[in-house]
């Protein structure tokens, strides 16, 4: 494989915050530019279709630009490469062409060449070039990345099949048998539930299941984990407290729920705030509770800026008496670590790791 697929070659020079802010303000103009260029190149487009195409183009540009800026801001090109990998698989598995995506990336580069001053332009060129390289590789040579857990127990595959088929009774029987045989709640979550939910995401990405099945699998798992929590063994209270929250925009709280339950069974007193918590509300809650630990969950690259903002606020407002700030979630697992500028103390891949290192 060529160098752009090497995990170690993905770093780029981070661009200035001024450059990021400028391009965020230019998002609508960029979308308009790309769309107009598309119509120039494709005069066959019917006039009555143009409003719909313009709307879809704006949605696409917001995604393309958002991932580009996050990768450029953190200096982690893997953010953009993984996005294009994901986008390519989603499109191809649904029988859609890559032509429009390739054309869009080239037109974005065309726009940035005119509107961005050096040296930042070189970073943007590198990122867009890496994205185009992903699109140009023959399908049979493309190593499509999937999300995997650190630990996977043998029953994870059976559990996956049960929740994908909607068989909640079988899923419950699998988890009940495992816990009756001595499996702890944290090992159930990390070794069976987490790999199963990652596989559900991979199945949707490759168009093997639909959104409804994905939601059903999540709902079944939420119910099973709630019942398993009631049956779990608890350590004596250790006197430490934790606040757990998804950053703004993160609506995927299942993984964080598993972390909260795991800490609670290990003796922590936990306050679980759930999905999409506003920054001000979170900071105010931390001020009120004064916990020992704040755990934050991030699922998508655009949420990294919220992670940075929350970390900065907690550091500034609580100084030396601040809680330990840790982070986790799918986004950080994919990147295998924290990008620069996030100001978080530590990151953890799963509930078992945080319990073992913090208890």
Long-range contacts (C-beta under 8 A, 24 or more apart in sequence): 1-141, 1-143, 2-133, 4-81, 4-129, 4-130, 4-133, 4-134, 5-81, 5-143, 7-78, 7-336, 10-76, 10-77, 10-78, 10-81, 10-130, 11-75, 11-76, 11-77, 12-71, 12-72, 12-75, 12-76, 12-77, 12-123, 12-126, 12-127, 13-75, 13-119, 13-122, 13-123, 14-72, 14-73, 14-74, 14-75, 14-123, 14-340, 14-341, 15-72, 15-73, 15-120, 15-123, 15-124, 16-120, 17-73, 19-72, 19-116, 19-117, 19-120, 20-69, 20-72, 20-73, 22-116, 23-65, 23-69, 23-112, 23-115, 23-116, 24-69, 26-115, 27-61, 27-62, 27-65, 28-58, 30-61, 30-65, 30-108, 30-111, 31-57, 31-58, 31-61, 31-62, 33-107, 33-111, 34-61, 34-104, 34-107, 34-108, 34-111, 37-107, 37-110, 38-100, 38-103, 38-104, 38-107, 41-103, 57-104, 60-100, 60-101, 60-104, 61-104, 61-108, 64-104, 64-105, 64-108, 65-108, 66-301, 66-302, 67-301, 67-302, 68-108, 68-124, 68-127, 68-128, 70-301, 70-302, 70-304, 70-305, 71-127, 71-301, 72-120, 72-123, 72-124, 72-127, 73-304, 73-305, 73-341, 74-304, 74-339, 74-340, 74-341, 74-342, 75-339, 75-340, 76-335, 76-339, 76-340, 77-126, 77-127, 77-130, 78-334, 78-335, 79-301, 79-335, 79-339, 80-127, 80-130, 80-131, 81-130, 81-131, 81-134, 82-145, 82-334, 83-131, 83-301, 84-130, 84-131, 84-134, 84-135, 85-134, 85-144, 85-145, 86-205, 88-134, 88-135, 88-142, 89-144, 89-205, 89-206, 90-205, 90-207, 92-139, 93-205, 93-206, 93-207, 93-208, 94-207, 98-135, 101-135, 102-132, 102-135, 102-136, 105-131, 105-132, 105-135, 106-132, 145-334, 146-198, 146-202, 146-205, 147-198, 147-201, 147-202, 147-330, 147-333, 147-334, 148-195, 148-198, 149-190, 149-191, 149-194, 149-195, 149-198, 149-350, 150-190, 150-349, 150-350, 150-353, 151-187, 151-190, 151-191, 151-194, 151-195, 151-350, 151-352, 152-191, 152-195, 153-178, 153-183, 153-187, 153-191, 153-192, 153-195, 155-192, 156-191, 156-192, 156-195, 156-196, 156-199, 157-196, 159-192, 159-193, 159-196, 160-195, 160-196, 160-199, 160-200, 162-220, 163-196, 163-200, 163-216, 163-217, 163-220, 163-221, 164-200, 164-203, 164-209, 164-213, 164-217, 166-213, 166-216, 166-220, 168-220, 168-223, 168-224, 171-220, 171-221, 171-224, 172-224, 172-227, 175-224, 175-228, 179-228, 179-231, 179-232, 184-232, 184-233, 184-265, 185-228, 185-229, 185-232, 185-233, 185-261, 185-262, 185-265, 186-258, 186-261, 186-262, 186-265, 186-266, 186-351, 186-352, 186-355, 187-352, 188-228, 189-225, 189-258, 189-261, 189-262, 189-350, 189-351, 189-352, 190-258, 190-350, 190-351, 190-352, 193-221, 193-224, 193-225, 193-258, 194-255, 194-258, 194-350, 196-221, 197-221, 197-254, 197-255, 198-330, 201-330, 218-254, 221-254, 222-254, 222-257, 225-254, 225-257, 225-258, 225-261, 229-261, 229-265, 232-261, 232-265, 233-265, 234-264, 234-265, 234-267, 235-265, 235-266, 235-267, 236-267, 237-267, 237-269, 238-266, 238-267, 238-268, 238-359, 240-267, 240-268, 240-269, 240-292, 240-293, 241-268, 241-269, 241-270, 241-271, 241-289, 241-290, 241-291, 241-292, 241-293, 242-268, 242-269, 242-270, 242-271, 242-291, 242-292, 242-293, 242-294, 242-295, 243-270, 243-271, 243-273, 243-282, 243-285, 243-286, 243-289, 243-291, 243-293, 243-294, 243-295, 243-323, 244-270, 244-271, 244-272, 244-273, 244-294, 244-295, 244-296, 244-297, 245-272, 245-273, 245-274, 245-277, 245-282, 245-294, 245-295, 245-296, 245-297, 246-273, 246-274, 246-275, 246-276, 246-277, 246-296, 246-297, 246-299, 247-277, 247-296, 247-297, 247-298, 247-303, 247-306, 247-307, 247-310, 248-276, 248-277, 248-278, 248-279, 248-303, 248-306, 249-276, 249-300, 249-302, 249-303, 249-306, 250-275, 250-276, 250-297, 250-298, 250-299, 250-300, 250-303, 250-329, 251-275, 251-276, 251-299, 252-297, 252-299, 252-329, 252-330, 253-297, 255-297, 255-328, 255-329, 255-330, 255-350, 255-351, 256-295, 256-297, 256-328, 256-329, 258-350, 258-351, 259-295, 259-297, 259-328, 259-348, 259-350, 259-351, 259-354, 260-295, 261-351, 262-351, 262-352, 262-354, 262-355, 263-351, 263-354, 263-355, 263-358, 263-359, 266-355, 266-359, 267-359, 268-293, 268-359, 279-306, 279-309, 279-310, 279-313, 282-310, 283-310, 283-313, 283-314, 283-317, 286-314, 286-318, 286-323, 287-317, 287-318, 290-321, 290-323, 291-323, 292-323, 292-324, 293-323, 293-324, 293-326, 293-358, 294-323, 294-324, 294-325, 294-326, 295-326, 295-327, 295-328, 295-354, 296-325, 296-326, 296-327, 296-328, 296-344, 297-327, 297-328, 297-329, 298-327, 298-328, 298-329, 298-330, 298-331, 298-332, 299-329, 299-330, 299-331, 300-331, 301-331, 303-331, 304-331, 304-339, 304-342, 307-342, 307-344, 308-341, 308-342, 308-343, 311-342, 311-343, 311-344, 312-343, 315-343, 324-358, 326-354, 326-358, 328-354
